[in-house]
């Protein structure tokens, strides 16, 4: 189980198939721009804030703004029903802060993860007890038809802001969601917090003094946090929001985010999308995952008190460390269970020791390793999480197997569900039968999609610096991967406290480039005998006042030599 170690990149169990893009230009940067279908490089590298799309193109935006304005004008109580993840929490914080700027103190409810995702009666009842007249959801609600009816029966109007896939029946509410069929928004891939930002942006036309453009721009730190952590595609407007949001994050005024930087040891001046995704996101998520008060993250992102922010940040940091240990233990248990499973095109497991907060993480890690759709459940509660592959989009699958669920929802590649009592074995049988007849072997073969075939002479500081301008990297805009062929290696050394990594020099003709290969100590032989090809990323190494380019190796192939 060496793959369970932290920081290991080479996690795939199977040998990966290399898919190399055909070189379209001798100049590597020009080739990458053509590969990305970038027509105007200036706009790609320097997006303009004014290029964002009009909020009015989102469905029902005018009705949403009018309903909020009516509530404010008539002194009605507004409630916010958020979600417990790193999209729902920043979005809830953003909406709460925006209403507060107008003079409205909203009542905020975020459910505990073990209760389940989305609107539930317990939360609605609490908001009713707080005399809420208008309930606004953040990052949930699109599929909550029955719960919306329940709220309406209590004389609570419901305004849904969300980005999840709708079912065939949409709740009787004002629904602002780019995935609705009638949406005219250029992209349907905004995260929940971005949908809230567009709502607040539109609301600002009625409250230009309180919600001025300068104040709105300072809130882009929350939008970037959610856009990156919720893994929406970093293209188009998402790229614009993430780019400007990262600029704001590096100089954020948010006391909670500054405290989080301190406990995580993050230098905000060097912040990247990767730092946000791996450093900030897991800590914001930690309270929900560890079945602690999900309002911790909300309070962190809305407090102006430095001492309170520091205390909450330290708590979230501790919870995240405990979450890492719990995940490691769960993955070991999952590996043991898998040894007793019959071969299948999907993985379906449950365990009473796996709480609802980590089932999604377990599913993600097993998908990385086995490249099969993976469904993981907390056996005590029936709460589950799924991660899938392109060939097996979850909304269709879950709809076909909905007889087994109390509730379900999600995206093509990630979903959540709650099983009916004692339904696990029947669901597992039906799901595996469905996967076995639907998924071909080719679909579960892992692929490395490589941007270009390069010579080692192209691995240099000038190009590496230009590659960094393609930031922010993430879904839809991954950091470029390159293949270099017919190489030899010298001065190969094992490094790291756990002795699992390699460092040395790669050679091609008379060109010699430093390399690092994380998790490759056991594969040292592949780099020591004869010629080979490698896939890797170009990185800059800053040491003793000098900057050099090096290759971070992700895969090696010596089969053709």
FENBELMO-V21445 format. One record per residue. PHI is phi in whole degrees, -180 to 180 (* if undefined). PSI is psi as a letter, one per 30 degrees, with the letter a starting at -180 (* if undefined). Layout:
phi->PHI psi->PSI
phi->PHI psi->PSI
//
This chain:
phi->* psi->h
phi->-61 psi->f
phi->-67 psi->f
phi->-77 psi->f
phi->-63 psi->k
phi->-76 psi->k
phi->84 psi->g
phi->-82 psi->k
phi->-89 psi->e
phi->-83 psi->i
phi->-98 psi->f
phi->-68 psi->k
phi->-75 psi->e
phi->-90 psi->l
phi->-70 psi->k
phi->-88 psi->k
phi->-86 psi->k
phi->-88 psi->k
phi->-116 psi->j
phi->-104 psi->k
phi->-68 psi->k
phi->-69 psi->k
phi->-66 psi->k
phi->-105 psi->f
phi->-159 psi->k
phi->-64 psi->e
phi->-77 psi->k
phi->-61 psi->e
phi->-67 psi->e
phi->-62 psi->e
phi->-59 psi->e
phi->-66 psi->e
phi->-65 psi->e
phi->-65 psi->e
phi->-65 psi->e
phi->-84 psi->g
phi->57 psi->h
phi->-86 psi->j
phi->-84 psi->e
phi->-124 psi->i
phi->-54 psi->e
phi->-60 psi->e
phi->-70 psi->e
phi->-68 psi->e
phi->-80 psi->f
phi->-133 psi->i
phi->-61 psi->k
phi->-101 psi->k
phi->-59 psi->e
phi->-71 psi->f
phi->-82 psi->f
phi->-67 psi->l
phi->-79 psi->l
phi->-70 psi->k
phi->-58 psi->f
phi->-66 psi->f
phi->-80 psi->f
phi->-77 psi->k
phi->-63 psi->k
phi->64 psi->g
phi->-64 psi->e
phi->-60 psi->e
phi->-65 psi->e
phi->-63 psi->e
phi->-66 psi->e
phi->-63 psi->e
phi->-69 psi->e
phi->-67 psi->e
phi->-62 psi->e
phi->-62 psi->e
phi->-61 psi->e
phi->-68 psi->e
phi->-64 psi->f
phi->-106 psi->g
phi->54 psi->h
phi->-78 psi->l
phi->-87 psi->k
phi->-104 psi->k
phi->-114 psi->k
phi->-116 psi->k
phi->-111 psi->j
phi->-96 psi->a
phi->-127 psi->l
phi->-94 psi->g
phi->-101 psi->a
phi->-83 psi->g
phi->-113 psi->e
phi->-65 psi->e
phi->-68 psi->e
phi->-62 psi->e
phi->-65 psi->e
phi->-64 psi->e
phi->-63 psi->e
phi->-63 psi->e
phi->-67 psi->e
phi->-62 psi->e
phi->-64 psi->e
phi->-67 psi->e
phi->-64 psi->e
phi->-64 psi->e
phi->-63 psi->f
phi->-83 psi->f
phi->104 psi->g
phi->-109 psi->k
phi->-97 psi->j
phi->-75 psi->l
phi->-87 psi->k
phi->-117 psi->k
phi->-132 psi->k
phi->-126 psi->k
phi->-72 psi->l
phi->-71 psi->k
phi->-60 psi->e
phi->-67 psi->f
phi->-73 psi->f
phi->116 psi->l
phi->-71 psi->k
phi->91 psi->a
phi->-59 psi->k
phi->-139 psi->l
phi->-66 psi->e
phi->-60 psi->e
phi->-68 psi->e
phi->-63 psi->e
phi->-62 psi->e
phi->-64 psi->e
phi->-64 psi->e
phi->-63 psi->e
phi->-65 psi->f
phi->-93 psi->g
phi->64 psi->h
phi->-71 psi->k
phi->-101 psi->e
phi->-127 psi->k
phi->-104 psi->k
phi->-112 psi->k
phi->-88 psi->l
phi->-130 psi->j
phi->67 psi->g
phi->-167 psi->l
phi->112 psi->f
phi->-62 psi->f
phi->-105 psi->g
phi->-90 psi->h
phi->-61 psi->e
phi->-68 psi->e
phi->-68 psi->e
phi->-65 psi->e
phi->-61 psi->e
phi->-62 psi->e
phi->-64 psi->e
phi->-63 psi->e
phi->-66 psi->f
phi->-96 psi->g
phi->63 psi->h
phi->-109 psi->k
phi->-77 psi->k
phi->-123 psi->k
phi->-119 psi->j
phi->-100 psi->k
phi->-115 psi->k
phi->-162 psi->l
phi->-141 psi->g
phi->-83 psi->l
phi->-64 psi->k
phi->-79 psi->l
phi->-85 psi->a
phi->-64 psi->f
phi->-109 psi->k
phi->-97 psi->k
phi->-56 psi->l
phi->-80 psi->i
phi->-156 psi->l
phi->-80 psi->j
phi->-115 psi->j
phi->-107 psi->j
phi->-153 psi->k
phi->-65 psi->f
phi->-91 psi->f
phi->-65 psi->k
phi->-58 psi->e
phi->-84 psi->g
phi->-64 psi->k
phi->-111 psi->g
phi->-74 psi->k
phi->-60 psi->f
phi->-130 psi->k
phi->-104 psi->g
phi->-108 psi->g
phi->-66 psi->k
phi->-81 psi->l
phi->-61 psi->e
phi->-67 psi->e
phi->-66 psi->e
phi->-63 psi->e
phi->-62 psi->e
phi->-59 psi->e
phi->-65 psi->e
phi->-64 psi->e
phi->-67 psi->e
phi->-60 psi->e
phi->-70 psi->e
phi->-64 psi->f
phi->-64 psi->f
phi->-63 psi->f
phi->-90 psi->f
phi->-134 psi->i
phi->-65 psi->f
phi->-78 psi->e
phi->-77 psi->e
phi->-113 psi->i
phi->-75 psi->l
phi->-62 psi->e
phi->-61 psi->e
phi->-65 psi->e
phi->-59 psi->e
phi->-63 psi->e
phi->-68 psi->f
phi->-86 psi->f
phi->-68 psi->f
phi->-62 psi->e
phi->-70 psi->e
phi->-67 psi->e
phi->-64 psi->e
phi->-54 psi->e
phi->-74 psi->e
phi->-60 psi->e
phi->-74 psi->e
phi->-74 psi->f
phi->-87 psi->g
phi->58 psi->h
phi->-81 psi->l
phi->-68 psi->k
phi->-89 psi->i
phi->-130 psi->l
phi->55 psi->b
phi->-67 psi->e
phi->-61 psi->e
phi->-63 psi->e
phi->-61 psi->e
phi->-64 psi->e
phi->-68 psi->e
phi->-63 psi->e
phi->-68 psi->e
phi->-65 psi->e
phi->-65 psi->e
phi->-61 psi->e
phi->-69 psi->e
phi->-58 psi->e
phi->-67 psi->f
phi->-133 psi->h
phi->-57 psi->k
phi->-93 psi->f
phi->-72 psi->j
phi->-60 psi->e
phi->-67 psi->e
phi->-66 psi->e
phi->-63 psi->e
phi->-66 psi->e
phi->-66 psi->e
phi->-56 psi->e
phi->-64 psi->e
phi->-71 psi->f
phi->-89 psi->f
phi->68 psi->h
phi->-101 psi->k
phi->-88 psi->j
phi->-60 psi->f
phi->-67 psi->f
phi->-107 psi->g
phi->-63 psi->k
phi->-129 psi->l
phi->-60 psi->e
phi->-63 psi->e
phi->-61 psi->e
phi->-65 psi->e
phi->-66 psi->e
phi->-103 psi->f
phi->-104 psi->e
phi->-93 psi->e
phi->-53 psi->e
phi->-60 psi->e
phi->-75 psi->e
phi->-62 psi->e
phi->-73 psi->f
phi->-59 psi->e
phi->-62 psi->e
phi->-64 psi->e
phi->-68 psi->e
phi->-95 psi->g
phi->57 psi->h
phi->-97 psi->a
phi->-64 psi->j
phi->-68 psi->f
phi->-74 psi->f
phi->-58 psi->e
phi->-64 psi->e
phi->-62 psi->e
phi->-65 psi->e
phi->-60 psi->e
phi->-84 psi->f
phi->-119 psi->f
phi->-79 psi->k
phi->-107 psi->g
phi->-90 psi->j
phi->-63 psi->e
phi->-65 psi->e
phi->-63 psi->e
phi->-60 psi->e
phi->-65 psi->e
phi->-62 psi->e
phi->-66 psi->e
phi->-61 psi->e
phi->-64 psi->e
phi->-63 psi->e
phi->-66 psi->e
phi->-63 psi->e
phi->-65 psi->e
phi->-62 psi->e
phi->-67 psi->e
phi->-64 psi->e
phi->-66 psi->e
phi->-63 psi->e
phi->-62 psi->e
phi->-66 psi->e
phi->-64 psi->e
phi->-65 psi->e
phi->-59 psi->e
phi->-64 psi->e
phi->-65 psi->e
phi->-66 psi->e
phi->-65 psi->e
phi->-63 psi->e
phi->-63 psi->e
phi->-62 psi->e
phi->-65 psi->e
phi->-63 psi->e
phi->-65 psi->f
phi->-63 psi->f
phi->-96 psi->g
phi->-87 psi->k
phi->-71 psi->k
phi->-56 psi->k
phi->-156 psi->l
phi->-87 psi->f
phi->-144 psi->l
phi->-114 psi->k
phi->-134 psi->j
phi->-135 psi->l
phi->-140 psi->l
phi->-161 psi->k
phi->-69 psi->f
phi->-88 psi->f
phi->-98 psi->j
phi->-76 psi->l
phi->-61 psi->f
phi->-74 psi->f
phi->-117 psi->f
phi->-62 psi->e
phi->-66 psi->e
phi->-68 psi->e
phi->-61 psi->e
phi->-60 psi->e
phi->-63 psi->e
phi->-67 psi->e
phi->-69 psi->e
phi->-62 psi->e
phi->-57 psi->e
phi->-82 psi->e
phi->-109 psi->f
phi->58 psi->h
phi->-126 psi->k
phi->-53 psi->k
phi->-129 psi->k
phi->-123 psi->j
phi->-123 psi->k
phi->-128 psi->k
phi->-81 psi->j
phi->-65 psi->f
phi->-74 psi->e
phi->-112 psi->f
phi->80 psi->g
phi->-76 psi->k
phi->-137 psi->l
phi->-142 psi->k
phi->-130 psi->k
phi->-130 psi->k
phi->-135 psi->a
phi->-112 psi->l
phi->-58 psi->e
phi->-75 psi->f
phi->-139 psi->i
phi->-64 psi->k
phi->-69 psi->e
phi->-54 psi->e
phi->-66 psi->e
phi->-65 psi->e
phi->-65 psi->e
phi->-64 psi->e
phi->-68 psi->f
phi->-108 psi->g
phi->-65 psi->f
phi->-60 psi->f
phi->-89 psi->f
phi->-110 psi->k
phi->-78 psi->e
phi->-157 psi->l
phi->-162 psi->l
phi->177 psi->l
phi->138 psi->a
phi->-116 psi->a
phi->-62 psi->e
phi->-105 psi->f
phi->-146 psi->k
phi->-151 psi->l
phi->-134 psi->l
phi->-155 psi->l
phi->-125 psi->j
phi->-77 psi->k
phi->-67 psi->l
phi->-58 psi->k
phi->60 psi->g
phi->-98 psi->f
phi->-59 psi->e
phi->-64 psi->e
phi->-67 psi->e
phi->-63 psi->e
phi->-59 psi->e
phi->-62 psi->e
phi->-67 psi->e
phi->-66 psi->e
phi->-66 psi->e
phi->-61 psi->e
phi->-63 psi->e
phi->-64 psi->e
phi->-63 psi->e
phi->-94 psi->f
phi->-101 psi->e
phi->-101 psi->k
phi->-92 psi->l
phi->-59 psi->e
phi->-60 psi->e
phi->-69 psi->f
phi->-102 psi->g
phi->-82 psi->k
phi->-69 psi->k
phi->-120 psi->k
phi->-106 psi->j
phi->-91 psi->j
phi->-106 psi->k
phi->-78 psi->f
phi->-167 psi->l
phi->-87 psi->k
phi->-127 psi->l
phi->-93 psi->l
phi->-62 psi->f
phi->-67 psi->f
phi->-88 psi->f
phi->-87 psi->j
phi->-143 psi->l
phi->-63 psi->e
phi->-60 psi->e
phi->-69 psi->e
phi->-60 psi->e
phi->-66 psi->e
phi->-66 psi->e
phi->-61 psi->e
phi->-66 psi->f
phi->-75 psi->f
phi->-78 psi->f
phi->-55 psi->l
phi->-80 psi->k
phi->-88 psi->k
phi->170 psi->a
phi->-58 psi->k
phi->85 psi->f
phi->-146 psi->i
phi->-70 psi->l
phi->-62 psi->k
phi->-57 psi->k
phi->-110 psi->k
phi->-128 psi->l
phi->-113 psi->k
phi->-121 psi->k
phi->-116 psi->l
phi->55 psi->h
phi->-103 psi->l
phi->-127 psi->l
phi->-128 psi->l
phi->-143 psi->l
phi->53 psi->h
phi->-77 psi->k
phi->-130 psi->k
phi->-79 psi->k
phi->-141 psi->l
phi->95 psi->l
phi->-60 psi->e
phi->-95 psi->g
phi->57 psi->h
phi->-113 psi->f
phi->-120 psi->l
phi->-124 psi->l
phi->-141 psi->k
phi->176 psi->a
phi->-120 psi->k
phi->-99 psi->k
phi->-128 psi->k
phi->-147 psi->j
phi->58 psi->b
phi->-106 psi->g
phi->-103 psi->k
phi->-128 psi->k
phi->-128 psi->k
phi->-65 psi->k
phi->-137 psi->l
phi->-130 psi->k
phi->-133 psi->j
phi->-75 psi->k
phi->78 psi->g
phi->-106 psi->g
phi->-56 psi->e
phi->-71 psi->f
phi->-107 psi->g
phi->-57 psi->e
phi->-60 psi->e
phi->-67 psi->f
phi->-103 psi->g
phi->-111 psi->f
phi->-123 psi->j
phi->75 psi->a
phi->-90 psi->l
phi->-159 psi->l
phi->-112 psi->k
phi->-131 psi->l
phi->-112 psi->k
phi->-163 psi->l
phi->-112 psi->k
phi->-85 psi->k
phi->-133 psi->l
phi->-97 psi->k
phi->-117 psi->j
phi->-104 psi->j
phi->-151 psi->k
phi->53 psi->h
phi->81 psi->g
phi->-113 psi->k
phi->-119 psi->k
phi->-130 psi->l
phi->-98 psi->k
phi->-142 psi->l
phi->-107 psi->k
phi->-96 psi->j
phi->-78 psi->k
phi->-111 psi->f
phi->-159 psi->l
phi->-134 psi->k
phi->-139 psi->j
phi->-116 psi->g
phi->-71 psi->f
phi->-96 psi->g
phi->-123 psi->*
//
